[in-house]
Amino acid sequence: MLTEFIQARDIPDAWFQCISRILESGRIYQINRGSYAGQKRREFDFITVQIKYPGNRPLIPDIPPHLGIPAPTTMEYVNEYLPYLMTGTKQEKEQYTYGERIVISMDKVIKMYKENGYGTNQAIMEVGRPEDIDLEDPPCLRLIDTRIKDGALHFIVYFRSWDLWGGFPANLAGIQLMKEYMAQEIGVKDGQIIASSKGLHLYDYTWDVAKLRRGITP
């Protein structure tokens, strides 16, 4: 197992560094089960990304126009995604949403910090459940842990599987907006995001655009 560590300024910088690193050291394998079974992924064995200023704007990567490739996500998408993180809204055919599980804990985490102080390791919002193993498409985001240190709210996030091209920037932008809301409710500053995954990957259909963004001719 090759473990990677990246320290980044903000979300766009973290995304670009991850794209660069995965093209250098990501392993390639065929997917036997899961999204796009039968195709290939380029994936980190395990990675931790520390983002020191995730609230810097813009929250999402900007693609230089001369490259002629699509942006990995948009703020319009992030704003549509946000209710799935912060409310219990669920469409008829959806088996779950992150939000319906996060909201069970989010208000309690805010209350815990406000009423009991910041010296606790119990303020965690869990998404994963044991019965998820039986789902055809179990949640990728498994937990958002929290810490208040030096007067700022920090998030520690774990994804079991994570699409680097489009999912990483959209997910982190949404999670950052949620963190800003919680920090304001608690009455502290906005802090860092530390994100880990044993499945941060690029699907094979994005390899060429990832190389172009890195400045490599496919």
ZIWOQUI-V899179 format. One record per backbone hydrogen bond with DSSP energy under -1.0 kcal/mol. NH is the residue of the N-H (numbers start at 1). CO is the residue of the C=O. If there is no record, write none. Layout:
NH|CO  NH|CO
//
This chain:
4|46  6|48  8|50  14|10  15|11  16|12  17|13  18|14  19|15  20|16  21|17  22|18  23|19  25|21  26|22  27|43  29|41  31|39  37|34  38|31  39|36  41|29  42|202  43|27  44|200  46|2  47|197  48|4  49|195  50|6  51|193  52|8  53|9  56|53  67|64  68|65  78|74  79|75  80|76  81|77  82|78  84|81  85|82  86|82  87|83  94|91  99|84  101|98  102|98  103|99  105|102  106|102  109|105  110|106  111|107  112|108  113|109  114|110  115|111  116|112  117|113  120|118  124|122  125|144  127|142  128|142  132|129  133|130  134|131  135|132  142|158  143|158  144|125  145|156  147|154  149|152  152|149  153|189  154|147  155|192  156|145  157|194  158|143  159|196  160|140  162|199  164|201  168|163  170|166  171|167  172|168  173|169  174|170  175|171  176|172  177|173  178|174  179|175  180|176  181|177  182|178  183|179  184|180  185|181  186|182  187|183  188|183  189|151  191|153  193|51  194|155  195|49  196|157  197|47  201|162  202|42  204|40  206|203  207|204  210|206  211|207  212|208  213|209  214|210  216|211
//
